[in-house]
Amino acid sequence: MAKKYWLMKTEPDVFSIKDLRSRPGKKEHWDGVRNYQARNHMRDGMSIGDRILFYHSSVPPVGVAGVAEVAAAAYPDPTALDPKSKYFDPKATPDKNPWVMVDVRFVKEFPRLVTLDELKTVPGLESMLVIKRGMRLSIQPVKPEEFEIVLKLAEA
């Protein structure tokens, strides 16, 4: 099966690329996704080994901070069942939990942030979802050629 590529948004003041790098095994679960389209990407699209552009959002400047990979395929997100969790879903039950998470593993931190403003100016990234106006989805597919362009930008 061909490797797929993704962009996953996170708020760096909550969980950053540096946080992922510092975790045991450089691995962490990606919980709390409560959007059905993003959930479907994790559940139906992601496979172990897929590469991820690790995107810092909500804190200027926003942009791609590094690369991670899918380390475990989708499995039930227990935060949906925990009333103390900010991700609690009162409709979820142990038998019918619609929410999943994947594990991600650190691959590399870029020497510099590749900002959203920069991505918007680069030929070949015109159709990249993250640059589309109003695109707020936290998990997005990325074309292989877009992934490679972003890698080259990070090293420039």
C-alpha positions in Angstrom: 0.0 0.0 0.0 1.3 3.4 -0.9 2.3 5.8 1.8 -0.1 8.7 2.4 0.6 12.2 3.6 -1.3 14.4 6.0 -1.2 17.7 7.8 -2.3 17.7 11.4 -2.9 21.0 13.3 -2.1 21.5 16.9 -1.8 24.5 19.1 1.8 24.7 20.2 1.0 26.1 23.6 -1.0 22.9 24.2 1.1 20.3 22.3 4.1 21.3 20.1 6.6 19.5 18.0 9.1 19.9 20.9 6.5 18.2 23.2 6.3 15.2 20.8 10.1 15.0 20.6 10.3 14.9 24.4 7.8 12.1 24.9 9.0 8.6 25.7 9.7 6.8 22.5 9.0 10.2 20.8 5.5 9.0 20.5 2.1 10.3 21.6 -1.6 9.6 21.0 -3.6 12.2 19.0 -6.8 12.4 21.0 -9.7 14.9 21.2 -10.7 15.0 17.5 -14.4 15.8 17.5 -15.0 16.5 13.8 -16.4 13.7 11.7 -14.4 14.5 8.6 -11.1 14.6 10.6 -12.1 11.4 12.4 -12.8 9.7 9.1 -9.3 10.6 7.9 -7.8 8.9 11.0 -10.2 6.0 11.0 -10.4 5.2 7.2 -7.4 6.9 5.7 -4.4 6.7 7.9 -2.0 3.8 8.0 1.1 3.1 10.1 4.1 4.8 8.4 2.1 7.6 6.8 3.9 10.9 7.0 2.5 14.0 8.7 3.2 17.7 8.4 3.1 18.8 12.0 1.3 22.2 11.8 1.3 24.8 14.6 -1.9 26.8 14.6 -3.7 29.5 16.6 -0.4 31.2 17.7 1.2 33.6 15.3 3.0 32.8 13.1 1.2 29.7 12.1 2.9 27.1 10.0 4.6 23.7 9.6 7.1 23.0 12.4 8.2 19.5 11.4 7.4 15.9 10.4 5.8 13.1 12.3 4.5 9.7 11.2 1.5 7.5 12.1 2.8 5.0 14.7 -0.5 3.2 15.4 -3.7 2.9 13.4 -6.9 4.3 14.7 -8.4 3.0 17.9 -11.1 4.2 20.3 -10.5 7.5 22.0 -11.2 7.0 25.7 -11.4 10.7 26.4 -14.9 10.7 24.8 -16.0 8.5 27.7 -14.4 10.5 30.5 -16.7 13.0 32.1 -13.7 14.9 33.5 -12.1 15.3 30.0 -12.7 18.4 27.9 -13.2 16.0 25.0 -16.1 14.1 26.8 -19.0 13.2 24.6 -22.1 12.3 26.5 -23.5 10.4 23.5 -20.5 8.1 23.4 -20.7 4.7 25.2 -18.1 1.9 25.6 -20.0 -0.1 23.0 -20.7 2.9 20.7 -17.8 5.3 20.8 -17.7 7.2 17.5 -14.4 8.8 18.3 -10.9 7.5 17.5 -7.3 8.5 17.8 -4.0 7.5 16.3 -0.5 7.4 17.7 2.0 9.7 16.1 5.8 9.5 16.3 8.3 12.4 16.0 10.5 12.3 12.8 12.1 15.7 12.7 11.7 19.3 13.7 12.4 21.8 11.0 15.2 24.3 11.4 12.6 27.0 10.9 8.8 27.3 10.8 7.4 27.2 7.3 4.7 29.8 7.7 1.3 29.8 6.2 2.0 33.1 4.5 5.0 31.5 2.8 3.0 28.4 1.7 0.6 30.7 0.0 3.3 32.1 -2.3 4.9 28.8 -3.4 4.2 27.4 -6.9 2.9 23.8 -6.6 1.0 24.5 -3.4 -1.9 26.3 -4.8 -4.3 23.5 -4.1 -3.0 22.6 -0.7 -6.0 22.5 1.6 -4.4 24.4 4.5 -4.0 27.5 2.4 -7.7 27.5 1.3 -9.7 30.3 2.8 -12.0 29.0 5.6 -10.3 25.6 5.8 -10.2 24.9 9.5 -10.1 21.1 9.4 -7.5 19.8 11.9 -6.5 16.8 9.8 -6.1 17.2 6.1 -4.7 15.0 3.3 -1.6 16.3 1.5 -0.5 15.3 -1.9 3.0 13.7 -2.1 4.4 16.5 -4.2 3.1 19.1 -1.7 4.8 17.2 1.1 8.1 17.2 -0.8 7.8 21.0 -1.6 7.3 21.8 2.1 10.3 19.6 3.1 12.5 21.6 0.6 11.2 24.9 1.9 12.1 23.9 5.5 15.7 23.3 4.5 16.0 26.4 2.4 
